[in-house]
Amino acid sequence: MINFNQAHLTGKELEYIAQTAVENHKLCGNGEFTKKCQHFFETRYGFKKCLLTTSGTDALEMCAMLCNIQPGDEVIIPSYTFVSTALAFVREGAKIVFADSMQRNPNLDAESLESLITPRTKVIVPVHYAGIACDMDKIMAIAEKHNLLVVEDAAHSLDSYYQSPITNHQSPLGSIGHLAAFSFHETKNITAGGEGGLLVINDEQFIHRAEILWEKGTNRAEFFRGAVNKYGWVDKGSSFLPAEINAAFLWAQLENVDDIQAKRIQIWNRYYEAMKPLAEKGYFTMPDVPEYATNNGHMFYMVFENLEKRTAFMNYLKEQGIGAVFHYLSLHKSEYFKDKHDGRELPQSDRYTDCLVRLPLFYDLTDEDQTYIIDKIKAYYGV
Ligand SMILES: *Cc1c(COP(=O)(O)O)cnc(C)c1O
């Protein structure tokens, strides 16, 4: 069986974990490795301020808290995304307004955005699906016009970029919105030992409060900077910071990020080249990377014409021992949300729910295994 995903170890993870206890004598959060990881993101990608979190979900929860949602405030989120994107804002009492995806790829359709904005709209949450950028110039212009906050769900988006067609400037995903959230869950490009995340604060006005929310609603960070002479409870918050063990694990991955990215992109490109002739015959469509986006090798997906064709294809791969999987289920039709949805049809979101399938893609996928997968798919179409 070829798994859909498999965590990759770079080799230094256990050594660094041991170091947290033996040399640094520090296992709880916000130690040397946490600071090193945060500094890495701030310098490599120009993110203004970074805070490691225990998960991407936690980073999104911090974003929602920082947006200071009031009862009745509306947040626009694509329906085709992971539960956490919406859940983080639901927990703060926001009214979720689900947006449809684009025809060309599962990202939020910026063209439909303005029709969803009301006087109560407060936040837009673009999700860069498969690490492929949303149309950020358009989204940021609309946000600015209506005075809205933008939170990038960058869970898939490590080391991926948006190139502005207006200025030609390349911005790392996660650096464009006021706030952003990354995930280091084991299914993402790099992992913090299974679970982990990162809050990115690009708008300085949120930094002070973010540090407080991160440390259980206390002004501990100011205390350690010597800005106050005792620390105490000053706001809401939670235990959002991860243990040093997770940061140590993540550091071993960050040291190898270029190697990891190169390998994943190489696997992605090989799928792309191999599938191209089949896509050209119309059997399915492949990931669409707009001219303003880069590909970071997070995910290789195919979109079929309908559910029946996808099911048949997935069953075939399963028989061949290949772990291909579908992805999100439209959130506006979920058990939890269906009664709360305003009734609008979101046909693209439903199409991706029914028709999208992802192929195995992980660092340690061997050339032989990938050859096997490609050959089996070709055989399915008789070529
Ligand atoms: C993985 C993911 C999350 C949540 O991240 P966790 O680290 O698993 O909590 C949020 N949004 C999207 C789009 C994701 O893929």
PDBQT file of the ligand as one rigid body, heavy atoms in Angstrom, charges set to zero:
ROOT
HETATM    1  C1  LIG A 401      -4.811  21.860   8.357  1.00  0.00    +0.000 C 
HETATM    2  C2  LIG A 401      -5.695  23.057   8.177  1.00  0.00    +0.000 A 
HETATM    3  C3  LIG A 401      -6.119  23.845   9.252  1.00  0.00    +0.000 A 
HETATM    4  C4  LIG A 401      -5.916  23.472  10.674  1.00  0.00    +0.000 C 
HETATM    5  O1  LIG A 401      -4.654  23.216  11.058  1.00  0.00    +0.000 OA
HETATM    6  P1  LIG A 401      -4.344  22.249  12.301  1.00  0.00    +0.000 P 
HETATM    7  O2  LIG A 401      -2.905  22.486  12.530  1.00  0.00    +0.000 OA
HETATM    8  O3  LIG A 401      -4.670  20.854  11.872  1.00  0.00    +0.000 OA
HETATM    9  O4  LIG A 401      -5.181  22.711  13.448  1.00  0.00    +0.000 OA
HETATM   10  C5  LIG A 401      -6.833  24.987   8.980  1.00  0.00    +0.000 A 
HETATM   11  N1  LIG A 401      -7.154  25.347   7.731  1.00  0.00    +0.000 NA
HETATM   12  C6  LIG A 401      -6.797  24.597   6.683  1.00  0.00    +0.000 A 
HETATM   13  C7  LIG A 401      -7.162  25.056   5.308  1.00  0.00    +0.000 C 
HETATM   14  C8  LIG A 401      -6.069  23.419   6.868  1.00  0.00    +0.000 A 
HETATM   15  O5  LIG A 401      -5.759  22.653   5.815  1.00  0.00    +0.000 OA
ENDROOT
TORSDOF 0
